[in-house]
Amino acid sequence: MAIEGMRLPPILDPGQGELAVEVLTAYFYADPLPVYSGSRFERFAGGGDRPETRDEFGADDLVAVTLLDVSFPGDAALRILGDTDPDYRDQLSALLRRLPTWLDLVDADEDVLADAEELWSLVRGNRGVGRAKTSKLLARKRPRLLPIMDSVVVKTVGHNPRQHLFYQNLQAALRADNCRLVSHLDEIRKEAGIESDISTIRVFDILVWMWGSGRVDRLAVRG
């Protein structure tokens, strides 16, 4: 597969399925406590896309992103929660209502992605809120639709923000070869015993991050 700005790391090769299952299992399971706090990101406080709060950002969403090792500046947090700028909060909620919780990135049309980009810009416009923080907060609300973009993932897949659109590039990778990557990621999740509330694109993010951060090598050494 050749998509400019989206280079899949070896962990996603079809022949590396067994390793990918081991890595995903290690990310989610540990006794007695999880090694990676990010394994609780989607499920913390019932999830950011639960019906009663799916269209507004709440304090639990800001706590959830800390499980992925980021935090929001106080001024930005208060604004996002509507404490200092209710109109801004209403703008965010209006855009969230236009992004279905049931929709996967692979199936999203151009209008949905345009709304997602508008929401991205609104959140990203806060002082001290960069790419990683923005993507993680949005992924908390729409885990099936909006992927995480941190520095490790971006570097590992060869994404250049000045030249490429991450949402569209990842979508192209997911759609390639009759959605071969989607099928592969879903099979990895199934083999690892992970429930489907962990989305296809989150499985992608975890495997790419584990590979790019060198944790796959450490896992092999520990094993």
C-alpha positions as CSV (number, residue, x, y, z in Angstrom):
1,M,0.0,0.0,0.0
2,A,1.4,3.4,-1.0
3,I,-0.3,6.4,0.5
4,E,1.7,9.6,0.7
5,G,2.0,10.6,4.3
6,M,0.8,7.3,5.7
7,R,3.5,4.6,6.1
8,L,2.4,1.6,8.0
9,P,5.0,0.2,10.5
10,P,5.9,-3.5,10.5
11,I,3.7,-4.3,13.5
12,L,0.8,-3.9,11.1
13,D,2.1,-6.4,8.5
14,P,-0.2,-9.4,8.0
15,G,2.6,-11.7,8.9
16,Q,3.0,-10.0,12.3
17,G,-0.4,-10.7,13.6
18,E,0.7,-12.9,16.5
19,L,3.1,-10.1,17.7
20,A,0.4,-7.5,17.3
21,V,-2.0,-9.6,19.4
22,E,0.7,-9.9,22.1
23,V,1.4,-6.2,22.1
24,L,-2.3,-5.3,22.3
25,T,-2.9,-7.8,25.1
26,A,0.1,-6.4,27.0
27,Y,-1.3,-2.8,26.7
28,F,-4.7,-3.7,28.2
29,Y,-4.0,-6.5,30.6
30,A,-1.8,-6.6,33.7
31,D,-2.1,-8.0,37.2
32,P,-3.0,-6.4,39.5
33,L,-3.0,-2.9,37.8
34,P,-2.7,-1.9,34.1
35,V,0.8,-0.9,33.1
36,Y,-0.6,1.7,30.7
37,S,-3.1,4.1,32.1
38,G,-4.2,4.8,28.5
39,S,-5.9,1.4,28.6
40,R,-8.6,3.1,30.6
41,F,-8.9,6.2,28.3
42,E,-12.1,5.1,26.5
43,R,-13.8,3.5,29.4
44,F,-13.1,6.0,32.2
45,A,-16.4,7.3,33.8
46,G,-18.4,5.3,31.3
47,G,-16.9,6.8,28.1
48,G,-17.0,10.2,26.5
49,D,-19.5,9.1,23.9
50,R,-22.1,7.8,26.4
51,P,-25.6,9.1,25.5
52,E,-26.1,11.5,28.3
53,T,-22.8,13.5,27.7
54,R,-21.8,12.6,24.1
55,D,-22.5,16.2,22.8
56,E,-20.7,18.2,25.4
57,F,-17.2,18.2,26.9
58,G,-17.1,17.5,30.6
59,A,-14.6,17.3,33.4
60,D,-14.3,13.6,33.0
61,D,-13.1,14.1,29.4
62,L,-10.4,16.3,30.6
63,V,-9.4,13.8,33.3
64,A,-9.5,11.0,30.7
65,V,-6.9,12.7,28.5
66,T,-4.5,12.8,31.4
67,L,-4.5,9.0,31.1
68,L,-2.7,9.6,27.8
69,D,-0.1,11.8,29.4
70,V,-1.5,15.2,28.4
71,S,-3.3,17.9,30.3
72,F,-5.1,21.1,29.4
73,P,-4.1,24.5,30.6
74,G,-6.5,25.9,33.1
75,D,-7.8,28.8,30.9
76,A,-8.5,26.4,28.0
77,A,-10.2,23.9,30.3
78,L,-12.5,26.5,31.8
79,R,-13.4,27.7,28.3
80,I,-14.1,24.2,26.9
81,L,-16.3,23.4,29.9
82,G,-18.3,26.6,29.4
83,D,-17.3,28.2,32.7
84,T,-15.8,31.3,31.1
85,D,-17.3,31.2,27.6
86,P,-20.8,29.6,27.4
87,D,-21.1,30.6,23.7
88,Y,-17.9,28.8,22.8
89,R,-19.1,25.7,24.7
90,D,-22.3,25.9,22.6
91,Q,-20.3,26.0,19.4
92,L,-18.4,22.9,20.3
93,S,-21.6,21.1,21.2
94,A,-23.3,22.0,18.0
95,L,-20.4,20.5,16.0
96,L,-20.4,17.4,18.2
97,R,-24.1,16.8,17.4
98,R,-23.1,16.7,13.7
99,L,-20.7,13.9,14.3
100,P,-22.4,10.5,14.9
101,T,-21.1,8.3,17.7
102,W,-21.8,5.2,15.7
103,L,-19.8,6.2,12.6
104,D,-16.4,4.8,11.9
105,L,-13.7,6.8,10.2
106,V,-13.5,4.4,7.3
107,D,-17.2,5.1,6.4
108,A,-17.2,8.9,7.0
109,D,-18.0,11.2,4.1
110,E,-16.5,14.5,3.2
111,D,-19.1,16.5,5.1
112,V,-18.5,14.7,8.3
113,L,-14.7,15.1,8.0
114,A,-15.3,18.8,7.3
115,D,-17.3,19.2,10.5
116,A,-14.5,17.3,12.3
117,E,-11.9,19.6,11.0
118,E,-14.0,22.6,12.1
119,L,-14.3,21.1,15.6
120,W,-10.5,20.5,15.5
121,S,-9.8,24.1,14.7
122,L,-12.1,25.4,17.5
123,V,-10.4,23.3,20.1
124,R,-6.9,23.8,18.7
125,G,-7.4,27.5,18.8
126,N,-7.0,27.6,22.6
127,R,-3.6,28.8,23.9
128,G,-1.5,25.9,24.9
129,V,-3.6,23.3,23.2
130,G,-1.5,21.6,20.5
131,R,-2.1,18.7,18.0
132,A,-1.8,15.9,20.6
133,K,-4.1,17.5,23.2
134,T,-6.7,18.4,20.6
135,S,-6.8,14.9,19.0
136,K,-7.0,13.1,22.3
137,L,-9.9,15.2,23.5
138,L,-11.8,14.7,20.2
139,A,-11.0,11.0,20.3
140,R,-12.5,10.8,23.7
141,K,-15.9,12.0,22.4
142,R,-15.8,10.2,19.1
143,P,-13.5,7.2,19.5
144,R,-14.7,5.4,16.3
145,L,-14.4,8.4,14.1
146,L,-11.6,10.7,15.3
147,P,-8.1,9.3,15.6
148,I,-5.3,10.2,18.1
149,M,-2.3,12.1,16.7
150,D,0.6,12.4,19.0
151,S,4.2,12.9,18.1
152,V,5.1,9.2,18.2
153,V,2.3,8.2,15.9
154,V,2.8,11.1,13.5
155,K,6.5,10.3,13.2
156,T,6.0,6.6,12.8
157,V,3.6,6.8,9.9
158,G,5.5,9.6,8.2
159,H,2.8,12.2,8.5
160,N,3.7,15.8,7.7
161,P,1.0,18.2,9.0
162,R,2.1,20.9,6.5
163,Q,1.5,18.6,3.5
164,H,-1.1,16.0,4.6
165,L,-4.5,15.7,6.3
166,F,-4.3,13.0,8.9
167,Y,-8.0,12.1,9.0
168,Q,-8.1,11.7,5.2
169,N,-4.8,9.8,5.0
170,L,-5.7,7.3,7.6
171,Q,-9.1,6.9,6.1
172,A,-7.4,6.1,2.7
173,A,-5.2,3.5,4.4
174,L,-8.3,1.9,6.1
175,R,-10.1,1.8,2.8
176,A,-7.3,0.4,0.7
177,D,-7.4,-3.2,-0.7
178,N,-11.1,-3.6,0.2
179,C,-10.5,-2.4,3.8
180,R,-7.8,-5.0,4.4
181,L,-6.3,-3.0,7.3
182,V,-9.7,-2.7,9.0
183,S,-10.2,-6.5,8.8
184,H,-6.7,-7.1,10.1
185,L,-7.1,-4.7,13.1
186,D,-10.5,-6.1,14.0
187,E,-9.1,-9.6,14.0
188,I,-6.1,-8.6,16.2
189,R,-8.6,-7.0,18.6
190,K,-10.7,-10.2,18.6
191,E,-7.7,-12.5,19.2
192,A,-6.6,-10.3,22.0
193,G,-9.9,-10.6,23.7
194,I,-10.6,-6.9,23.6
195,E,-14.3,-5.8,23.4
196,S,-15.5,-3.7,20.4
197,D,-15.9,-0.6,22.5
198,I,-12.2,-0.2,21.7
199,S,-12.4,1.1,18.2
200,T,-10.6,0.0,15.1
201,I,-8.7,3.3,14.9
202,R,-7.7,3.0,18.6
203,V,-6.2,-0.4,17.9
204,F,-4.3,1.2,15.1
205,D,-3.1,4.0,17.4
206,I,-2.0,1.7,20.2
207,L,0.0,-0.6,17.9
208,V,1.7,2.2,16.0
209,W,2.5,4.0,19.3
210,M,3.9,0.9,20.9
211,W,6.0,0.2,17.9
212,G,7.2,3.8,17.4
213,S,8.0,4.3,21.1
214,G,10.2,1.2,21.2
215,R,8.0,-0.6,23.7
216,V,7.5,-3.6,21.4
217,D,11.3,-4.2,21.7
218,R,11.1,-3.9,25.5
219,L,8.2,-6.3,25.6
220,A,10.3,-8.8,23.6
221,V,13.2,-8.5,26.0
222,R,11.0,-8.9,29.0
223,G,9.4,-12.0,27.4
